[in-house]
């Protein structure tokens, strides 16, 4: 049972889940962070804002995920200063988040790695794109500089450089292996190559239009991001979404989970040498996407979730087809699971590969599927259920071994559970409207949207400006927490197993680059 923060020092933060907000000075920032660590909280997100046009100050925010609530700390360094205390001593993932905050705003943590994270030679040292006084029309020459990867030395140690450009359509990411023979001693990853300036693009948009951009942050999590944005806006405007709209959103979210798990299971089978698995699961995913287009108007549902509900009603004539699909998928996936589990060659590749121990997962703040595959019981649909999950009674799926086999097992289990949830939603869709109109948002309000996507919890922190515009919108993907864990999971494995281990995590490149 977590200890609540003192009532007189907290305020309720508008959100679709229980959330509190606390403004703190530098000493309290550190003390509260230590308290969060002692109560086994996860650092969910860390971001900064430039409020000099309002009160002459910069601000840094940290969101912590407890078992029953989210706590957001806000710290404004005095006198327009940009330095703030680092959280890396308790939360290792803060290192990369703090580096990103510096690259975007020039706010520097007092401890930790100072290497650039999002800067790849395209911005000069004085340029910070999220500052209010920045000239976005200014153009800068590209200056390429070598990145100081940590070197490993010793007899027989050699480096293997992979990326950032990969074959085909794989997004850019850089991987530097230190190995003896084929055995990996160390892996260091670097991203930021796909940085799209999402946060800057949000600024000044109409609040009621921002969901379009949110849905395109990471294409495989479009429903989750759009819902998180809409949940933040609906919280700011104190709008209750109709029960039917919430149920249709959940149906779309579970189908997004199904599509990704089906695709991953096919890719994992292929990486283990079973091309049959890729063919079968790709076919099942394609059938699901085609029915998406028939039932919801889009294969990947980019514009289905909108402020106040969903963009269109579900045709009642398609409900039997969706139910038939659920039964057919359950049968087909169950048969394929038997094949995977009884295939000696596949299991030889899966078992004991890329092990992430429960202790390491907890210590480094693993989130979502990766955490649950290492025995960390964490799922917002169960822990902090928002409508309609508060009545669906979703079940927590867990595995214990933390290897590729566990992450494969969890995908099979979550497919079964998502199919159960879809059937429940379709068989008991509440009556009523699928959409309501939101009122204008008061300026200067901060709202949170927190949704359990297929990878884990996605957070959107949305701040309103005057004229019903976006002042600032920060979106956070759970891949921030989970990418550093691949660096640990690969140690002691051979280099050729990296594609399989990497695929078993299947983390976002675009989602973390923003």
N, C-alpha and C positions, 0 to 999 in steps of 0.2 A: 504494500500500500504506500503510495507516494505521499510525501508531506506537501500540503498546499502552501503556496506562498502567502504571506500575511495579507489579509483581505484589504487592509487600508492602503497597501502599496501596489495593488493591482487593479486593472480595469478590464471589463469584458471586451474582447475583440470580436467584431462581427466576422462570423465564419460559419461554415456548414457543420463544423465539429466544435467541441468545447475548446475555447482558446482564451488566453489571458495575455495582457500587454503590460509591460512595466518599463518605465523610463528610469535609467540608472546613471550614476556617475562612473568614473573609471574603476574605483575600488569595488563598487557594487557589481559592475560588469564581471569582474573576475570572481567575486564571491558567489554570485548567482550561477556562473558557469560551473564552478566547483560543486555547488549544491546539486546542479543538474547531473553532473557526472556521478556524484555519490548516490543519486537516486536512479541510476542506470538509464538516464535519458539519452536519446540519440540527438546529435546535432543535425537537424533536418535541413537547414539552409542558413546562409550568411550573405548579406548584401549591403550595399551602401547607397546613400542619396546625397545630392547636392541641394541643400535648402538655403543657400546664401541669399537667394532672391527673396526669401521669406523672413528669415531671422539671422542671416549671416553665418550659418553653421552647416557643417557636414554632419551626417548621421550614419551610423552603422547599426544594422539589425542582425540578430541571431534568433532563429526559431528552433526550439528544442521539442522533441517528441517524447512525451511520457506515455505511460500505459493508458492513461485516461484523458489526456488533454495535450494541447500545444501551448507552450509558453514562449512569448516573443519578448526579447529584451531589446531596448532601444537606447543607444548611447550617443550623445552629441558632444564631441570634444569641445572644450571651452575656447573662446577667443578665435574661432575660425580655424583652429588647428586641424590637421588631418591625420595625426597619429592616434592609435588606439591600442589597448592591450590585446595581445595574441591569445587565442584559445587552444593552440596546438598542444599544450602540455596535457590537456585532458581529452581533446578531440582531434586525432590525427588528420581527419579529412579537412579540418579548418585550414591546413596549409595551402592546399590548392585554391580553396575558396577565397582566402585572404590575398593570394597572388592575383586572382582575377579581379578582386575589388580594387587593388592598386592599379592594375592595367587600365581599368575603366574609369576610375575616379581620382587616382592619385592618393587615396587613403592608405596609409602604410601601417601594418601591424608591427609591434615592437620586437617580435621574435619570429623565427621561422625562415624558410627559404625565400630568397629575394630574386630568384631567377624569373624572367617574364613567363607568363602562362598564355595569354592571348595575343601578345605582341610577337609578330613574326617578321619584323623588319619593315612593316608598312606604316607605323606611327613613330614620329620622333619622340624623344624623351619627355618633352613638355606637353604633349598632346594627350588629353584624357577625354574620350568621346562622350562620357555621360555627365560631364560638367555643363552647367547651364550656360556658360559664356563661350562654349566651344563653337568654332566656325565649321559647320558640317560641310560647307562647300570647299573648304581648304583641301588641296591635294598635296600629297607628300611622295617624294621619290622612294622607291623600294630599296631598302638597304639590308642586304643579307648578312647575317652574322651567325657564326657557329654556335650551337646550343651546348652549354657545358654539361653533358651527361656525366654522371658519376662513373669513374673508371674502376675496373677491377683488375688487379695485377696478380701475377704468380705463374708458376711453371705450367705451360700448356693452355693458359687462359687466352681465349680469343673473343673478339666481338663480332656479332652479326647484326647488321643494320637493316631494318625492314621499314619501308615507308619513308616519308608520309604518303607518297603516291602508290596506290595499289592497282592490281589488274582489274579490269571490268568496271563495275559501278560502285565498288566499295568506297566508303567515305574516307577522307584522309586522316591518318593517325600514324605516329612514329613509335617504333618499338626497337629498343636497343638491348640485345641479349648479350650477356657475358657467359661463356660456356667453356667447359673442358670436354673436348670431343663433342658429343651431342647432349651432354648433361648440362642443364641450365643452372648456373650459380646465382644469377641475378637478372632481373628484367626491369627496365625503366621505360615508362610510357610517357608520351607527350602528345597533347591535343591542342585545340584552338585553331586548327587550320580551316575549319568550316564555320568560323565565327561570322554571323550574318547581321549583327547589329540589331537583334530583335528588340532589346530593351529601348534603344533609341527610336526605333520605328513605332513603338507603342506611344511614345510621348506625343501628346496633342491629338491623338485619334479620338473619335467619338467613343464614349464608354460603351455604347450599345453596338458598336461595330468591332470592338477589339477581339471578340471571340473568333473572328475569321483568321486573324494573325496567330492567335494562340493555338488554333487547330493545326497550324502549319509549322510549329516549332520542331516537331518530330513526327514524321508521317505515320509511323507505326503506333503512335499513341495519340492520335488526333482526337478521339472521343474523350480520353482522360484529360487532355490539356484544355479542350473547349469547355468541358464540364467544370474543371477547376476554376477557369476564368469566370464562367457564368456564376458559379457558386460564390466567388468573391464579390462580384457585382450585386448579386441578389442579397447578399448579407449587408452590403453597404446601404442598399435601398430598402432593407427590411421587407423583401418580397418573398412570400411563400409560394413555392412552385406547386402546381396542382399534382395530386397523387398520380394521376395517369401519366403526366409528363415525366415525373420522377421514375416511374416504372419503365417507360419507354427509353429513358436515358440509361437505366441499368441494363436493359436488354441490349442496347447498343454497346455498352461497355463490356459486357460479358462476351459478346460476339467478337469484339476487338481482341479480347484475351484468347478466345478460341482460335482465331485466325493466326495470331502470332505463335501460339503453342504448336499448332499443326505445322506451320512453316518451319519452326525450330526443330521439331522431331524429325522431319524429313531431312533437314540439313545435317543434323547430328548423325543420323543413320548413314548418310552419304559420306561424311567425314570419317566414319568408322569402317568404310568399305562396303556398305550395304546400299547400293544404288536403288535397289527395289524399294527401300523405305522412302527415299526421296520422291520416287515416282508416285507411290501410293499417297503419301501425305500431301504432296503438291496437288494431286487431283482432289483430295478432300477439301483443301483450302480453297481451291478455285471454285468448287461447287458452293461453298459457303459465301464467297464473295459475289458470285452470280446471284444468289438468293438475296444478298444484301441489296444489290442494285434493284431487284424487282420489288422488294419490300420497303426499302428506305430511300431509293432514288440514287444511291451512290454505292460504289464497291467498298470504299474506305471511309465513308460517312464524315467527310471533312466538314460539311456544313449542316449536319443534322441537329446538333445541340446548339441552341441559341438562348439568349437571355430570356428567362421566363418559361422555358420549356423546350420543346422540340419543334422543328420547322414544319412537320407534317404529321398527320394522323396515320396510324397503321391500318391498312385495309384489312377489315375483319376476314375477308375471303382468303387472305394469305396466312392466317394463323394456323390452319391445319397443315399447310406446307412447312411452316417453321417447326411445328411439333413433329412432323414426320422426319424432317431433317435431323432433329435432336436424337430421335430413336435410331436412325440409320447411322449417325456419327458414333453414338455410343457403342453400337455393335461393331462397326468397322474398326474404330480405335482400339476396342478391347481385343480384337483379333490381332491387330498389329502389335499391340503390347506383348501379347504372348510370344509372337515371333521374335521381337527384340529381346525379351527376357530369356528365351531359350536358345538364342544364337550365340554359340561359344565365342566366335570371333568378335562379335560386337561387344559382348560383356567383357572380354579380355581388354578391349580398348577403353571401356567405360569405367570399370572398377579400379579404384585407387589412383585414378588420374586426376590431377588438378585438385587435390584435397584442400579444402578450407575448413579448418577445425572450428568447432563451436566457440572455443575460447578466443580464437583470432577474429572470428566474425563479430563477436560481442565487443571485443576490445577496439576494433576499428570501425564500429558503427555500421555494419552491413544492413542493407534495407531490402525489403521485398522478397522476391523469389530466391535470391542468393542467400539471404539470411535464413529463410525457412528451410532451405535445403541443408543448412548446417545446424538445424535444430533450434533456431531462434524463433520463438512463437510471436509473430508480429504480422498482423493483417488488419488494416483499418476497417475493412468490412465486418470484422468480428470485434475488434477492440473498441472502435469508436464509430459504430454504424450510423450513417446518415440515411435519410429517406431515399429509397425504399428498403435499404438493407436493415433498418431497424426492425422490420417485420419479416424479412426473408430468412433470418437466422442462418447466415452463411457459416460454413464449417471451415475450420483452420486445417490446411493441409501441411504436413511436416515430413521431413526426412532427417536422418541423423548423420550420415557418413560424410557429407560435405564434398563428395567427389562428383565427377561427371555423371556417374550412375544415379546419384541422389538427385541431381538437377534434372535428369531425364525422368526419373520416377515422379518427381513433383509435378512436372508438366502433364504427365498422364493423369495424375490424381486431380489436378486442377481442371483439366478438361472435363472429367466426370462431374466435378462439383459445378462448373459453369453450366454444363448441360442441365443439371438439376435445377439450378437457379433460373435458367431460361424457360424451362417447362413451367416452373412455378409462376413466373411472371406472365407467361402467355395464357395460362389457364385461369388466372385471377386478375386480369387487367382491370384496374379500378375504372369506374365511369368518370365522366367529367371532361373538361377541356384539356387539350394538349399544350396550351400556350396562354400566358397572361402577359399583359403589358406592364413594363416596369416604369415607375415614376423617375423623374430626374434625380440624380444623386447630389447630395450636398457636397460642396467642395471641402477638401482637407480631410476626408475620411479614408481610413486604411481598413481594408477587408482582406480576409484570407479565404482561399479555396483549397481544400485538401482532398484529393481523390486517390484511391488505391488503384493505380493502373496495373497493367499486366506485369511490368517490371517491379513495381513498388509504389510508394506514395509520391505523388506529384503535388507540388505546392505552387500556388500563384498568389503573390502579395500585390494587391492592386490599390493604388491611391488615386483618389478623384481630385480633379482640378475644377476651376470655375467653368461655366458654360457646358457642363456635362462632358468634359474631356478627361482623358487619361493624363494624370501628372507623372506617374511612374508605375511601371508594372514589372515585377521581377518573377520569373518562372524558374523553377528548380526541378531538375530531373534526378531520380535516385541513382543514376549512373555515376554522378559525382562521387557518391560514397563507395560504389562497388568497383569502379575501375582500378583504384590502387590495390584491391584485394587480388586481382589477377596477378599482380607482380609477386605476391606471396604464393599463390596457388601453383604457379609454374615451377617454383624452385624444386630441384631434384628430379623433375621430369625431363624428357628428351625434347629437343627442339621440334621434331616432327609432330609431337602431340599438341603443340600450341594452338593450331587451328581448331582442333577438337575442344580443347579447354576453353578457348576464347568463345567459341560458338555456344558452349554450354552456359556461359554467362550472358551472351548476346546483349551487350550494353550499347547505349546510344552514343554515337559520335556527335551527330547534329544536336541532340538534345542538351549536351553539356557545353557545346560551343556557343550556342545562342546567337 
